[in-house]
Amino acid sequence: MGTVENRRAWTIAASLFVALFFLWGGGYNTGPIFLAALLKAFNWSHARVGSIIGGLSLAVGISAPIAGWLLDRIEARWVMGSGAIIAVLGLLGASSSHTFGTLLASVILIGIGLGAATWLAASLVIVNWFPGRRGMALGLVTFGMESGGMAMTLIVGSTIAAHGWRAGYFAVAVPVVLLVIPLLLFVVRTRPANTSSHSVAAQGEILPGYEVREALRTRAFWMLAIAEMSFGLAAGGTFHHLVAFLEGLHYSLRAATLVVSIVLGMAAVGKVVMGALGDRIGGKNALAIGFVMIAASVPILLNAAQPAMLILWLIIVGIAGASPVALGPLLTVETLGLKRFGTLFGWLGFALTFGLFVGPQLVGWMTDVTGTYTAGYELCGLICVMGSAASFLCVAPRHAAVPILGIRPQTS
């Protein structure tokens, strides 16, 4: 990659970082803050409030395959820019909602926008622009998701404390309008224009990898789907109830919000580390290790009434908690190639977000029944063990087209 092209690649990466920082960091990772605020504002059950967060995740998942299909055919800037505009409309709708129905509809609109404008599209762009150290590049760009969450949880938490939860949604919309939408529309491009055709669809035809039907017949695709759904179930089930869980252990709202901010910040750094590890030992091995670490952190979290255990949990989950976000795209490229990456990763994204949809509601329901988060969180730990096993079993098919990508395929 030449100097000019390399500079452009990093300019695009920086733009995607900003987009993930404000869109995903503000629109999704602030979920625990809004969940706790809605519980207090309306006295709804945990399961009902969990359904709002679940609706957000399900909307992301439903829109992801559509966005992936579009990304294989038209420029990423149009898909992402349109998604960001839809997300803003949802945020403004949520900020003016007064009933459960209108709030849920607005949150679903936010999810549709996030599905088109965040990690799926960003992953496609990065794996095209960075053919060498994809794991590191993915880790650095998706660093924006958790670092954005770290900053935006503090901003949203302060806004909610001073002006209410409706103002919190409005606060998220402002930087998206001022910064994110212009960057996506004017800077981002799907891949370098290094072929004779300027058509995104035509360029995709000559890339190595599997067609969708071929990929669906491989073990690698289904193991990736299990791993992605496992991460969604475990992350959605634990993360979105974290503030309410810590408040149940007699931590103050301010302290619980600070914990969410810290864990997101540490997870952002951990994602870069785990992405670099994936470049060295292979995506499947690094992903499996990440799942084991997340599972091991659950019993520690359940003893977080002791501050020392809470600190230990922050360290472990900070390193590994978001690793599947960086390692999932890397492992997809290693096993299935680039040819239909958008469509295939869109369907894998649906598996992830289906888990994010079910997880908060499942843990909320178990909490309503048992009166404690213990059983729900233990289930999330067991699910991570399943995700680790699926990661180890995700190997490139013997006759894969991916060796010409410059990646040594992982074999069993």
C-alpha positions in Angstrom: 0.0 0.0 0.0 1.5 3.3 -1.1 2.1 6.3 1.1 -1.0 8.2 -0.1 -3.2 5.2 0.0 -1.9 4.3 3.5 -2.7 7.8 4.7 -6.2 7.6 3.3 -6.7 4.2 4.9 -5.9 5.7 8.3 -8.1 8.8 7.6 -11.0 6.4 6.9 -10.1 4.4 10.0 -10.2 7.6 12.1 -13.5 8.5 10.7 -14.9 5.1 11.5 -13.5 5.4 15.0 -15.5 8.7 15.5 -18.6 7.1 14.1 -18.4 4.1 16.5 -17.5 6.4 19.4 -20.7 8.5 19.2 -23.1 6.1 17.5 -22.4 2.8 19.2 -20.8 4.3 22.3 -23.8 6.7 22.8 -26.6 4.8 21.1 -26.0 1.3 22.5 -23.4 1.2 25.3 -25.4 3.7 27.4 -28.1 1.0 27.7 -27.4 0.2 31.4 -27.8 3.9 32.3 -31.1 4.3 30.4 -32.3 0.9 31.8 -31.8 2.0 35.4 -33.3 5.4 34.7 -36.5 3.9 33.1 -36.9 1.4 36.0 -37.0 4.4 38.4 -39.1 6.7 36.2 -41.9 4.2 35.4 -41.6 1.4 38.0 -41.8 -1.1 35.2 -40.6 -4.7 35.7 -37.1 -5.7 34.9 -38.4 -7.8 32.0 -40.4 -5.0 30.5 -37.5 -2.5 30.6 -35.2 -5.3 29.3 -37.6 -5.6 26.3 -36.7 -2.0 25.3 -33.0 -2.8 25.3 -33.8 -6.1 23.6 -35.8 -4.3 21.0 -32.8 -2.2 20.2 -30.6 -5.3 19.8 -33.2 -7.1 17.7 -33.5 -4.1 15.4 -29.8 -4.1 14.9 -29.8 -7.8 14.1 -32.7 -7.6 11.6 -31.1 -4.7 9.8 -27.6 -6.2 9.8 -28.2 -8.9 7.0 -29.9 -6.2 4.8 -27.1 -3.8 5.4 -24.5 -6.5 4.7 -26.2 -7.4 1.4 -26.2 -3.7 0.4 -22.5 -3.3 1.5 -21.5 -6.0 -1.0 -23.2 -3.9 -3.8 -23.0 -0.2 -3.1 -20.6 2.2 -1.4 -20.3 2.0 2.4 -20.7 5.7 2.8 -24.3 5.7 1.5 -25.3 2.7 3.7 -23.6 4.1 6.8 -24.7 7.7 6.2 -28.3 6.6 5.8 -28.1 4.5 8.9 -26.7 7.4 11.0 -29.6 9.6 9.8 -32.2 6.9 10.8 -30.5 6.6 14.2 -30.8 10.3 14.8 -34.5 10.2 14.0 -34.9 7.4 16.5 -32.9 9.3 19.2 -35.1 12.4 18.7 -38.2 10.3 18.8 -37.1 8.7 22.1 -36.3 12.0 23.6 -39.9 13.1 23.1 -41.6 9.8 24.1 -44.1 9.6 26.9 -45.4 6.1 26.5 -43.9 2.6 26.4 -45.1 2.1 22.8 -43.6 5.2 21.4 -40.4 4.7 23.3 -40.0 1.1 22.0 -40.7 2.2 18.4 -38.1 5.0 18.7 -35.5 2.6 20.1 -36.2 0.1 17.3 -35.5 2.9 14.8 -32.2 3.6 16.6 -31.3 -0.1 16.3 -32.0 -0.1 12.5 -29.7 2.9 12.1 -27.0 1.3 14.2 -27.2 -1.9 12.3 -26.4 -0.1 9.1 -23.9 2.5 10.4 -21.6 0.9 12.9 -19.5 -2.3 13.5 -20.7 -4.4 10.5 -20.0 -1.7 7.9 -16.9 -0.6 9.7 -15.5 -4.2 9.8 -16.1 -4.6 6.1 -14.3 -1.3 5.3 -11.3 -2.1 7.6 -10.7 -5.7 6.3 -10.6 -4.2 2.8 -8.3 -1.3 3.5 -5.9 -3.2 5.9 -4.8 -6.5 4.2 -2.0 -7.0 6.6 -2.6 -6.6 10.3 -6.4 -6.8 10.2 -6.8 -7.9 13.9 -4.9 -4.8 15.1 -6.7 -2.4 12.8 -10.1 -3.9 13.7 -9.1 -3.5 17.4 -8.1 0.1 17.0 -11.2 1.2 15.1 -13.7 -0.7 17.2 -11.8 0.8 20.2 -14.2 3.6 19.5 -17.2 1.5 20.6 -16.1 1.1 24.2 -14.2 4.3 24.6 -17.2 6.1 23.3 -19.3 4.2 25.8 -16.9 5.2 28.5 -17.3 8.9 27.7 -21.0 8.8 26.8 -22.1 6.9 29.9 -20.7 9.7 32.0 -22.2 12.4 29.8 -25.6 10.7 29.6 -25.6 9.8 33.3 -24.9 13.4 34.2 -27.5 14.7 31.8 -30.1 12.3 33.1 -29.3 13.2 36.7 -29.8 16.9 35.9 -32.5 17.0 33.2 -34.1 13.5 33.0 -33.7 10.5 30.6 -35.4 12.3 27.6 -32.5 14.8 27.7 -30.1 11.9 27.7 -31.3 10.6 24.3 -31.1 14.1 22.9 -27.5 14.5 24.1 -26.6 11.4 22.2 -28.1 12.8 18.9 -26.1 16.1 18.9 -22.6 14.8 18.0 -24.0 12.4 15.5 -25.5 15.2 13.5 -22.5 17.5 13.8 -19.7 15.1 13.3 -20.6 11.5 12.4 -22.9 12.0 9.4 -20.5 14.4 7.5 -17.5 12.1 8.1 -19.4 9.0 6.9 -20.7 10.7 3.8 -17.6 12.6 2.7 -14.7 10.4 3.9 -15.5 6.7 4.0 -15.1 4.4 1.0 -15.6 0.6 0.8 -12.2 -0.3 -0.5 -9.2 1.1 -2.4 -10.0 1.8 -6.1 -7.2 -0.4 -7.3 -9.2 -2.4 -10.0 -10.3 -1.5 -13.5 -13.9 -1.3 -12.4 -15.3 1.4 -10.1 -18.3 -0.7 -9.2 -18.4 -2.0 -5.6 -20.3 -5.1 -6.8 -17.8 -5.7 -9.7 -14.8 -5.4 -7.4 -16.4 -7.9 -5.0 -16.7 -10.5 -7.7 -12.9 -10.9 -8.1 -12.2 -11.1 -4.4 -11.3 -14.5 -2.9 -13.7 -16.3 -0.7 -17.0 -18.2 -0.6 -20.3 -17.4 -2.1 -23.1 -17.4 0.4 -24.5 -20.8 -0.4 -21.0 -22.4 -0.3 -20.3 -20.7 3.1 -23.6 -22.0 4.6 -22.4 -25.6 3.9 -19.2 -25.1 6.0 -18.7 -25.9 9.6 -16.9 -22.7 10.0 -20.0 -20.5 9.4 -22.1 -22.3 11.9 -19.4 -22.4 14.6 -19.0 -18.6 14.0 -22.8 -18.2 14.4 -22.8 -20.1 17.7 -19.8 -18.0 18.9 -21.5 -14.7 17.9 -24.8 -15.7 19.5 -23.1 -16.8 22.7 -21.3 -13.5 23.0 -24.6 -11.7 22.4 -26.5 -13.7 25.1 -23.7 -13.3 27.7 -22.9 -9.7 27.0 -26.5 -8.6 26.7 -27.5 -10.5 29.8 -24.8 -9.2 32.1 -23.9 -5.7 30.7 -27.3 -4.1 30.4 -28.3 -5.1 34.0 -24.9 -4.1 35.5 -26.0 -0.8 37.0 -29.1 -2.3 38.5 -27.1 -5.3 39.8 -24.5 -3.1 41.5 -27.2 -0.9 43.0 -28.6 -4.1 44.5 -25.2 -4.6 46.1 -25.6 -1.2 47.7 -23.3 0.7 45.4 -24.6 4.2 44.6 -25.8 5.2 41.1 -22.7 7.4 40.7 -20.4 4.5 41.6 -22.3 2.0 39.4 -22.1 4.4 36.4 -18.4 4.9 37.0 -17.9 1.1 37.0 -19.7 0.9 33.6 -17.5 3.7 32.3 -14.3 2.1 33.5 -15.1 -1.4 32.2 -15.9 0.1 28.8 -12.6 2.0 28.7 -10.6 -1.0 29.7 -12.5 -3.2 27.2 -11.5 -0.8 24.5 -7.8 -1.3 25.3 -8.3 -5.0 25.8 -9.9 -5.3 22.3 -6.7 -3.9 20.7 -4.6 -6.4 22.7 -6.8 -9.3 21.8 -6.9 -8.2 18.1 -3.1 -8.2 18.0 -3.1 -11.6 19.7 -5.4 -12.9 17.0 -2.9 -11.7 14.4 -0.2 -13.8 16.1 -2.0 -17.0 17.1 -5.0 -17.0 14.8 -8.5 -15.6 15.3 -10.1 -18.9 16.6 -7.5 -19.4 19.3 -7.6 -15.8 20.5 -11.4 -15.8 20.5 -11.7 -19.0 22.5 -9.3 -17.6 25.1 -11.4 -14.5 25.3 -14.6 -16.5 26.0 -12.8 -18.5 28.7 -11.8 -15.3 30.4 -15.3 -13.9 30.3 -16.7 -17.1 31.7 -14.2 -17.1 34.5 -15.1 -13.5 35.4 -18.8 -14.2 36.2 -18.3 -15.9 39.6 -16.0 -13.0 40.5 -18.7 -10.5 39.5 -21.2 -12.3 41.7 -19.0 -11.5 44.7 -18.6 -7.9 43.8 -20.0 -6.7 47.1 -16.4 -6.9 48.1 -14.6 -4.0 46.3 -11.5 -6.1 45.7 -13.5 -8.6 43.7 -15.1 -5.9 41.7 -11.6 -4.5 40.8 -10.5 -8.1 39.8 -13.6 -8.4 37.6 -12.8 -5.1 36.0 -9.3 -6.3 35.1 -10.4 -9.7 33.6 -13.4 -8.5 31.7 -11.6 -5.4 30.7 -9.1 -7.5 28.8 -11.4 -10.0 27.2 -15.0 -8.6 27.5 -15.2 -7.0 24.0 -12.7 -9.3 22.2 -15.3 -11.0 20.1 -16.1 -7.7 18.4 -12.6 -7.4 17.0 -11.9 -11.1 16.5 -15.2 -12.1 14.9 -14.6 -10.3 11.7 -10.9 -11.5 11.6 -12.0 -15.1 12.0 -14.7 -14.7 9.3 -12.1 -13.5 6.8 -9.7 -16.3 7.8 -12.2 -19.0 7.2 -14.7 -17.6 4.6 -12.8 -14.9 2.7 -13.7 -11.5 1.5 -15.9 -12.2 -1.5 -19.3 -12.1 0.3 -18.0 -10.8 3.6 -20.7 -8.1 4.0 -23.6 -10.6 3.5 -22.1 -13.4 5.6 -21.0 -11.1 8.4 -24.5 -9.5 8.3 -26.0 -12.9 9.0 -23.5 -13.5 11.8 -24.3 -10.1 13.1 -28.0 -11.2 13.3 -26.9 -14.2 15.4 -25.0 -11.8 17.7 -27.8 -9.3 18.0 -30.4 -12.0 18.5 -28.4 -12.9 21.5 -28.3 -9.3 22.6 -32.1 -9.2 22.2 -32.7 -12.4 24.3 -30.0 -11.9 26.9 -31.4 -8.8 28.7 -34.9 -10.2 28.8 -33.8 -13.6 29.9 -31.7 -12.3 32.8 -34.5 -9.8 33.6 -37.1 -12.6 33.7 -34.9 -14.8 35.8 -34.3 -11.9 38.2 -38.0 -11.2 38.5 -38.7 -14.9 39.3 -35.8 -15.5 41.7 -35.3 -12.1 43.2 -31.6 -12.1 42.5 -29.3 -11.8 39.5 -27.2 -14.9 40.5 -28.9 -17.6 38.4 -29.1 -15.3 35.3 -25.4 -14.3 35.5 -24.3 -17.9 36.1 -26.2 -19.0 32.9 -24.3 -16.3 31.0 -21.0 -17.8 32.2 -22.0 -21.2 31.0 -23.0 -19.8 27.6 -19.5 -18.3 27.3 -18.1 -21.8 27.8 -20.2 -22.9 24.8 -18.8 -20.0 22.8 -15.3 -21.0 23.6 -15.9 -24.5 22.3 -17.4 -23.2 19.1 -14.4 -20.9 18.5 -11.9 -23.8 18.8 -14.0 -25.7 16.3 -14.1 -22.9 13.8 -11.5 -23.9 11.2 -11.1 -23.0 7.5 -12.4 -25.7 5.1 -9.6 -27.7 3.4 -10.2 -26.2 0.0 -10.8 -22.6 1.1 -9.9 -19.8 -1.2 -8.5 -17.7 1.6 -4.8 -18.6 1.4 -4.4 -16.0 -1.4 -5.4 -13.3 1.1 -2.0 -13.7 2.7 -3.5 -15.5 5.7 -2.4 -19.0 6.8 -5.8 -20.8 7.1 -6.4 -22.5 10.4 -6.9 -26.3 10.1 -8.0 -28.8 12.6 
